[in-house]
Amino acid sequence: MENNTQNLLSFSDWAKRVSTEHPDILKQMIKSTDVLDRVIAKRIMQIAQSCENV
């Protein structure tokens, strides 16, 4: 069994990475008719922005 703990990112690090590498996907999620997609995208963007302000 492998130890993958070194590859795990915190949610804030992951959110920052996703928002910089895939802004087009987040924009599509914001425009989605699915409420869950919109909420997830908004949360990712909020966390990523709060990390930049620190």
C-alpha positions, 0 to 999 in steps of 0.5 A, spaced: 500 500 500 502 506 498 503 512 502 499 518 498 499 523 504 505 527 500 500 528 494 494 531 498 493 538 498 489 542 503 482 545 500 484 552 500 491 550 496 486 546 491 481 551 490 487 556 488 490 551 483 483 550 480 481 557 480 488 559 476 488 553 472 481 552 470 477 559 470 473 557 464 470 551 467 468 555 473 465 560 469 461 554 466 459 551 473 457 558 475 452 559 469 449 552 470 442 550 471 444 545 477 444 549 483 450 544 486 454 546 480 453 553 482 454 553 489 461 549 488 464 554 483 462 559 488 465 556 494 472 554 490 472 562 488 471 564 495 476 560 498 481 562 492 480 569 493 481 569 500 488 565 500 490 571 495 488 576 500 493 573 506 
